[in-house]
């Protein structure tokens, strides 16, 4: 299988460079699925991982599947957020991708079906400009098994891409989106270039471009920036 698919030779992304990069987090910016790391403490990792796999393949409604998985986390202490943050591993090439595009004046955002309590600190550490993620309800120092507020699903991810592009006055033709699961499909289609990153088959087939090696900096090769 080819390493890259869909490299550009012309167009705004090549000639002017991207003005906005939006990335998924779990299994894209980072190597793991945060909800599975939390579920390990609840003793429900295998159950949660199976539901996650089906949701990422597009077999389940994402919001409903998220609530089902979060329900299994009830009773886990809120100290789990710091523990999981310490375990998270960046995907190879992540810092090169972010640093290279930031140096060229590109804004960077992340959209996550995971949790703000972990994604927020990670994004601040990396200098990421925008964050959208879910929040877990905590009461008396433990997780209640519920999500607070709206769920960051595929529609929210696309809306974030469009809103952040408008905020930075970047035309959609100069936006770049990267993700691996079915809940990333809408933003991949909306972006100037949507990149399937080591993605599920349904995403790899649908996206205009693909990276099939675990090196996020390879995204730069698709636009001639590496």
C-alpha positions in Angstrom: 0.0 0.0 0.0 1.3 3.4 -0.9 2.6 5.6 1.9 0.8 8.8 0.8 -2.1 9.4 -1.4 -3.4 12.7 -2.8 -0.3 15.0 -2.8 -1.1 18.4 -4.3 1.0 20.2 -6.9 -0.9 23.4 -7.1 -3.8 25.4 -5.5 -4.1 27.7 -2.5 -2.8 25.2 0.0 0.4 24.8 -2.0 0.9 28.3 -3.3 -0.2 30.3 -0.2 0.1 27.6 2.5 -2.6 26.5 4.9 -4.1 29.2 7.1 -5.8 26.7 9.5 -5.0 23.1 10.5 -7.7 21.2 12.4 -6.8 17.7 13.8 -8.6 15.0 15.6 -6.9 13.9 18.9 -7.3 10.3 19.9 -5.3 8.0 17.5 -4.3 11.0 15.5 -2.5 13.7 17.5 -1.9 11.1 20.2 -1.3 7.3 19.9 -4.0 6.2 22.4 -7.7 6.6 23.0 -8.1 8.6 26.2 -11.5 7.0 27.1 -9.8 3.6 27.0 -7.0 4.8 29.4 -9.7 6.0 31.8 -11.7 2.8 31.4 -8.7 0.8 32.4 -9.2 2.2 35.9 -12.9 1.3 35.8 -12.2 -2.3 34.7 -14.2 -1.7 31.5 -11.4 -1.2 28.9 -12.2 -4.2 26.7 -15.9 -3.3 26.6 -15.2 0.4 25.9 -12.5 -0.4 23.2 -15.0 -2.6 21.3 -17.6 0.2 21.2 -15.0 2.7 20.2 -13.9 0.5 17.3 -17.4 0.2 16.0 -18.1 3.9 16.4 -14.9 4.8 14.5 -15.9 2.5 11.7 -19.2 4.3 11.4 -21.3 1.4 12.6 -22.7 3.3 15.6 -24.1 6.8 16.3 -21.2 8.6 17.9 -23.1 10.6 20.6 -25.0 7.6 21.8 -21.9 5.4 21.8 -20.0 8.0 23.8 -22.7 8.2 26.5 -22.7 4.4 26.6 -18.9 4.3 27.1 -18.8 7.1 29.6 -21.5 5.4 31.7 -19.0 2.6 32.4 -16.6 5.2 34.0 -18.9 6.0 37.0 -17.0 6.0 40.3 -13.5 6.6 38.9 -11.7 9.3 40.9 -11.0 12.6 39.3 -7.3 12.1 39.8 -7.5 9.9 36.7 -7.1 13.0 34.5 -3.6 13.7 35.7 -2.7 10.0 35.5 -3.9 9.7 31.9 -2.3 12.9 30.8 1.1 11.5 32.0 0.5 8.4 30.0 -0.4 10.1 26.7 2.1 9.7 23.9 2.2 12.1 21.0 2.1 10.6 17.6 5.5 10.8 15.8 5.8 14.0 13.8 3.1 15.8 15.7 5.4 18.5 17.0 7.1 18.9 13.7 3.7 19.4 11.9 2.4 21.9 14.5 5.7 23.8 14.7 6.3 24.0 10.9 2.8 25.3 10.3 2.8 27.7 13.2 6.1 29.2 11.9 4.3 29.8 8.6 1.5 31.7 10.3 -1.0 28.9 10.3 -3.5 28.6 13.2 -3.9 25.1 14.7 -7.0 23.7 16.4 -8.0 20.3 17.8 -11.4 18.7 17.9 -11.9 15.7 20.1 -14.5 13.1 20.9 -12.3 12.7 24.0 -12.2 14.9 27.1 -11.3 18.6 27.7 -9.8 17.6 31.1 -6.9 15.8 29.2 -7.0 17.5 25.8 -6.9 21.0 27.2 -3.6 20.7 29.1 -2.1 18.8 26.2 -3.1 21.5 23.8 -1.7 24.3 26.0 1.6 22.4 26.2 1.8 22.2 22.4 0.7 25.9 21.8 -2.5 24.9 20.0 -4.8 27.8 19.3 -8.2 26.3 19.5 -9.7 23.3 21.4 -13.1 21.6 21.3 -13.7 18.5 23.4 -16.2 16.8 25.6 -16.4 17.3 29.4 -17.0 14.7 32.0 -19.3 15.4 35.0 -17.6 15.1 38.4 -19.4 15.0 41.8 -17.7 14.5 45.2 -14.4 13.8 43.5 -15.5 11.0 41.3 -16.9 10.6 37.7 -20.7 10.3 37.6 -20.7 8.5 34.2 -22.2 11.4 32.4 -21.1 13.9 29.8 -21.6 17.7 30.5 -23.2 19.7 27.7 -23.0 19.1 24.0 -21.2 16.1 22.5 -18.4 16.8 20.0 -19.6 14.7 17.2 -18.9 14.9 13.4 -21.3 17.8 13.0 -19.6 19.8 15.8 -16.2 19.1 14.3 -17.2 20.5 11.0 -18.7 23.6 12.5 -15.5 24.2 14.5 -13.5 24.0 11.3 -15.7 26.6 9.6 -16.0 28.9 12.7 -12.2 28.9 13.3 -11.5 29.6 9.6 -13.9 32.5 9.7 -12.3 33.8 12.9 -8.9 33.9 11.2 -10.4 35.0 7.9 -9.0 31.9 6.2 -11.0 30.7 3.1 -11.9 27.0 3.4 -9.7 26.3 0.4 -6.7 27.0 2.7 -7.8 24.8 5.5 -6.3 21.4 6.3 -8.1 18.7 8.4 -6.6 15.4 9.6 -8.5 12.6 11.3 -8.9 8.8 11.5 -12.5 7.9 12.3 -16.0 8.2 10.9 -16.7 11.1 13.2 -14.1 13.1 11.3 -15.7 12.6 7.8 -17.7 15.9 7.7 -14.7 18.1 8.6 -12.5 16.2 6.1 -15.0 16.8 3.4 -15.4 20.5 4.3 -11.7 21.3 4.4 -9.6 22.5 1.5 -7.7 19.2 2.0 -9.0 16.4 4.2 -6.4 13.8 5.2 -7.2 10.4 6.4 -4.5 9.5 8.9 -3.8 5.8 9.4 -7.6 5.7 9.2 -10.5 3.3 9.3 -11.3 1.9 5.8 -14.5 4.0 5.4 -12.4 7.2 6.1 -9.4 6.2 3.9 -11.8 5.6 1.0 -13.7 8.9 1.4 -10.9 11.4 2.1 -9.2 13.2 -0.7 -5.8 12.4 0.7 -4.3 9.8 3.0 -1.2 9.2 5.2 -0.7 5.5 5.9 2.4 5.7 8.1 2.4 6.8 11.7 4.2 10.1 11.0 2.1 13.2 11.2 4.8 15.3 9.6 4.1 13.3 6.4 1.0 15.6 6.1 3.5 18.3 5.2 4.6 16.3 2.2 1.1 16.3 0.8 1.3 20.1 0.4 5.0 20.3 -0.5 5.9 21.8 2.9 8.4 19.2 4.1 
